Amino acid sequence: MKYVYSQTVLSPSERQFERFNELMGLAKMLQETCEEGEKIYAGFTNILGDIWYAFYTFQPQLQSNMQKHLPIQYDLVEHLMQTEEFRKWQQLTVADDLLAVLMTVSLGEQLKAWLKDNRAVRDAQWKRERAERMGQRVHDRIKELQVLQEDLDASMQEKRRIQLQIEWNEKQLVTSQQEKQQALKELQNTMKDLLKGQLSLMLSHSRKAVRETKQTVAEVGALGGKKLNTVPITEQFQLAEEIRQQDVLQKIAELVGRFKRIARKKQKIKHKMTMERQNITLGQEVGRLLPLELAHFIMPHAKLDFLRRYAEQQTLVFDTHGKERKGRGPIIICIDESSSMTSIKAESKAFCLALLAIARNQKRDLAIVPFASDLGEIMVFPKGQSTVDEVLAFNRRFLGGGTNYEKPLRASLDILTTSEFNHADILFVTDGSSFLPSRFLEEFNLIKQKRKFECIAVILTNLINTVDVELVKSFSDKVIEVNTLLDAEEAFSIGG
């Protein structure tokens, strides 16, 4: 059954009902919350519609005359709007479809759970529904009897008998209405307990959950190359739904942020080191002249010689280029997805995605080669560009199984033959051991020497997993040993 938002205790606008019902079609989580809530409490969709509108519109106003018609809905919305938490959050949620819906769903889920677990609510709701069913049956019976009474062929005695039945059913109808009102009063009293102590706590819990969800949506959207305000609202809802279904996604997004901060710090240090004036070359940039040359300029007997050499670009200057082998080239990440990596799945995914974000910022081609006993799906990102769907697909997949070094290294050599990755470097991440034929090692190192690429290995060492470090060193130019990928800061300077 499809439920719609049709009754409000707030001053309605033209688009109020239409927009919320549209959002239920766009946001699966909102629709499901309404449907599940209606099974527990009839009118749940209208309550959520008003909660949404209170958060979404600038100055929501209550209709005082609706307190009599929808007392429970009125009391709940009134108390909501009077809380300090609501006033704080409403400044952020106004005209923000994502935030308003997330707050509505979060409160709806908690309200649904509270109603479901509350025995007094269940009993009152059962009485209310029973009274409504009885009232409907009696009402239908009265209609049938009235039709029979109007039959011209019926005798006066028969009509009198039908009239007595109508009167008896009318009394039953009054009784059912009284029972319904009594049940509603019980519900209202029970809801007051919620309004006294629980509503503020629900809002506080919602605020934390909603903030984390929106941050994750923004982070994943950014990994897809989009700022949040450019991500279509349907895509924002899809991302929020993915986050609800994949708890690990939120952890990955948080770790991506940490890795990116580590990367910025590492690259800042590296930049600072390249700016340190350790190397000397010839040139005429004034800002890089050696103090000795400046002294020659000041001393009268050396000034002419200095000016001549300066004009010929023969003066001594500091070299700021340092020892970088080449510019920022492409990166191929071989990431271990064997069973032993399962416990740090989120960390390894975030590590790759942080490198992807850096590649996009620096317009570098990047390829990810997942491996275990066999290869996973190889993903190639030209200039670091990716879509949200690609990021989500990468997060969902994980191989499991044993460890094979040869397959990912061979796949990397194949990628290196393409023009875009002609000058790529390889980042090899593993926590396991494998076997490599000597013939392949010779082939790999020969191609590496010929193509002048580097292979940097990050090996995760702990008390459980042991890595054959000597084997890894046999195909790597540099080996970084760490206990956790968060310690692998040096990996973020690859190829740059």
Rosetta blueprint (number, residue, H / E / L):
1 M L
2 K L
3 Y L
4 V L
5 Y L
6 S L
7 Q L
8 T L
9 V L
10 L E
11 S L
12 P L
13 S L
14 E L
15 R L
16 Q H
17 F H
18 E H
19 R H
20 F H
21 N H
22 E H
23 L H
24 M H
25 G H
26 L H
27 A L
28 K H
29 M H
30 L H
31 Q H
32 E H
33 T H
34 C H
35 E H
36 E H
37 G H
38 E H
39 K H
40 I H
41 Y L
42 A L
43 G L
44 F H
45 T H
46 N H
47 I H
48 L H
49 G H
50 D H
51 I H
52 W H
53 Y H
54 A H
55 F H
56 Y H
57 T L
58 F L
59 Q L
60 P L
61 Q L
62 L E
63 Q L
64 S L
65 N L
66 M H
67 Q H
68 K H
69 H H
70 L L
71 P H
72 I H
73 Q H
74 Y H
75 D H
76 L H
77 V H
78 E H
79 H H
80 L H
81 M H
82 Q H
83 T L
84 E H
85 E H
86 F H
87 R H
88 K H
89 W H
90 Q H
91 Q H
92 L H
93 T H
94 V L
95 A L
96 D L
97 D H
98 L H
99 L H
100 A H
101 V H
102 L H
103 M H
104 T H
105 V H
106 S H
107 L H
108 G H
109 E H
110 Q H
111 L H
112 K H
113 A H
114 W H
115 L H
116 K H
117 D H
118 N L
119 R H
120 A H
121 V H
122 R H
123 D H
124 A H
125 Q H
126 W H
127 K H
128 R H
129 E H
130 R H
131 A H
132 E H
133 R H
134 M H
135 G H
136 Q H
137 R H
138 V H
139 H H
140 D H
141 R H
142 I H
143 K H
144 E H
145 L H
146 Q H
147 V H
148 L H
149 Q H
150 E L
151 D L
152 L L
153 D L
154 A L
155 S L
156 M H
157 Q H
158 E H
159 K H
160 R H
161 R H
162 I H
163 Q H
164 L H
165 Q H
166 I H
167 E H
168 W H
169 N H
170 E H
171 K H
172 Q H
173 L H
174 V H
175 T H
176 S H
177 Q H
178 Q H
179 E H
180 K H
181 Q H
182 Q H
183 A H
184 L H
185 K H
186 E H
187 L H
188 Q H
189 N H
190 T H
191 M H
192 K H
193 D H
194 L H
195 L H
196 K H
197 G H
198 Q H
199 L H
200 S H
201 L H
202 M H
203 L H
204 S H
205 H H
206 S H
207 R H
208 K H
209 A H
210 V H
211 R H
212 E H
213 T H
214 K H
215 Q H
216 T H
217 V H
218 A H
219 E H
220 V H
221 G H
222 A H
223 L H
224 G L
225 G L
226 K L
227 K L
228 L H
229 N H
230 T H
231 V L
232 P L
233 I H
234 T H
235 E H
236 Q H
237 F H
238 Q H
239 L H
240 A H
241 E H
242 E H
243 I H
244 R H
245 Q H
246 Q L
247 D H
248 V H
249 L H
250 Q H
251 K H
252 I H
253 A H
254 E H
255 L H
256 V H
257 G H
258 R H
259 F H
260 K H
261 R H
262 I H
263 A H
264 R H
265 K H
266 K H
267 Q H
268 K H
269 I H
270 K H
271 H H
272 K H
273 M H
274 T H
275 M H
276 E L
277 R L
278 Q L
279 N E
280 I E
281 T E
282 L E
283 G E
284 Q L
285 E L
286 V H
287 G H
288 R H
289 L E
290 L L
291 P H
292 L H
293 E H
294 L H
295 A H
296 H H
297 F H
298 I H
299 M L
300 P H
301 H H
302 A H
303 K H
304 L H
305 D H
306 F H
307 L H
308 R H
309 R H
310 Y H
311 A H
312 E L
313 Q L
314 Q L
315 T E
316 L E
317 V E
318 F E
319 D E
320 T L
321 H L
322 G L
323 K L
324 E L
325 R L
326 K L
327 G L
328 R L
329 G L
330 P L
331 I E
332 I E
333 I E
334 C E
335 I E
336 D E
337 E L
338 S L
339 S H
340 S H
341 M H
342 T H
343 S H
344 I H
345 K H
346 A H
347 E H
348 S H
349 K H
350 A H
351 F H
352 C H
353 L H
354 A H
355 L H
356 L H
357 A H
358 I H
359 A H
360 R H
361 N H
362 Q L
363 K L
364 R L
365 D L
366 L E
367 A E
368 I E
369 V E
370 P E
371 F E
372 A L
373 S L
374 D L
375 L E
376 G L
377 E L
378 I L
379 M E
380 V E
381 F E
382 P H
383 K H
384 G H
385 Q L
386 S L
387 T L
388 V H
389 D H
390 E H
391 V H
392 L H
393 A H
394 F H
395 N H
396 R H
397 R L
398 F L
399 L L
400 G L
401 G L
402 G L
403 T L
404 N L
405 Y L
406 E H
407 K H
408 P H
409 L H
410 R H
411 A H
412 S H
413 L H
414 D H
415 I H
416 L H
417 T L
418 T L
419 S H
420 E H
421 F H
422 N L
423 H L
424 A L
425 D E
426 I E
427 L E
428 F E
429 V E
430 T E
431 D L
432 G L
433 S L
434 S L
435 F L
436 L L
437 P L
438 S H
439 R H
440 F H
441 L H
442 E H
443 E H
444 F H
445 N H
446 L H
447 I H
448 K H
449 Q H
450 K H
451 R H
452 K L
453 F L
454 E L
455 C E
456 I E
457 A E
458 V E
459 I E
460 L E
461 T L
462 N L
463 L L
464 I L
465 N L
466 T L
467 V L
468 D L
469 V H
470 E H
471 L H
472 V H
473 K H
474 S H
475 F H
476 S L
477 D L
478 K E
479 V E
480 I E
481 E E
482 V E
483 N L
484 T L
485 L H
486 L H
487 D H
488 A L
489 E H
490 E H
491 A H
492 F H
493 S H
494 I L
495 G L
496 G L
